[in-house]
Amino acid sequence: MFKKIGAKDIQGNIFDLIGDKWMLVTGGDKSGFNTMTASWGGAGVLWQKPVTHCYVRPQRYTRKFMDEGQYYTLSFFGEKYRDALFLCGSKSGRDIDKVKETGLTPCYADSGAVYFEEAELVLVCRKIYFQDFDPEKFLVPEIAGTYENGDYHRMYVGEIVEVLSK
């Protein structure tokens, strides 16, 4: 069903894919994983590599899997799956089985990274860098004000090692 394509062959507007359609960020492997909906992130070139960057707050269950694993995936879906994405962004995998609740079907890349059969596009990424947001580095006060609890995101940068498209 999926075909492998190059990162330069990805179709669509990345602002639309991430900011409007959302994505599932998934960390972990067959032994355990969690996924969460995100509308923050991006893709581009860094260190002469095609990369993605995504952001996870410390209290998110997915962060444990992102920190422990070497790979993560970004999965993009059609509008038909908006309710599943909403659930994955509003409920914690500590409390519910998101796969069971959404009906999504986990699949495993050659690297062991988890993605979902229902996705239209999947980016399999190997972590190459992370950094926690530093409140002293915010140059715009209203951005700093969005972190009332001090729960600053961790940024992950991953080299795109596989792109799966339908």
Secondary structure, DSSP 8 states (H G I E B T S, - for coil): --EEE-GGG--S-HHIIIIIS-EEEEEEETTEEEEEEE---EEEEETTEEEEEEEE-TT-HHHHHHHH-SEEEEEE--GGGHHHHHHHHHS-TTTS-HHHHH---EEE-TTS-EEETT-SEEEEEEEEEEEE--GGG-SSHHHHTT-TT----EEEEEEEEEEEE-
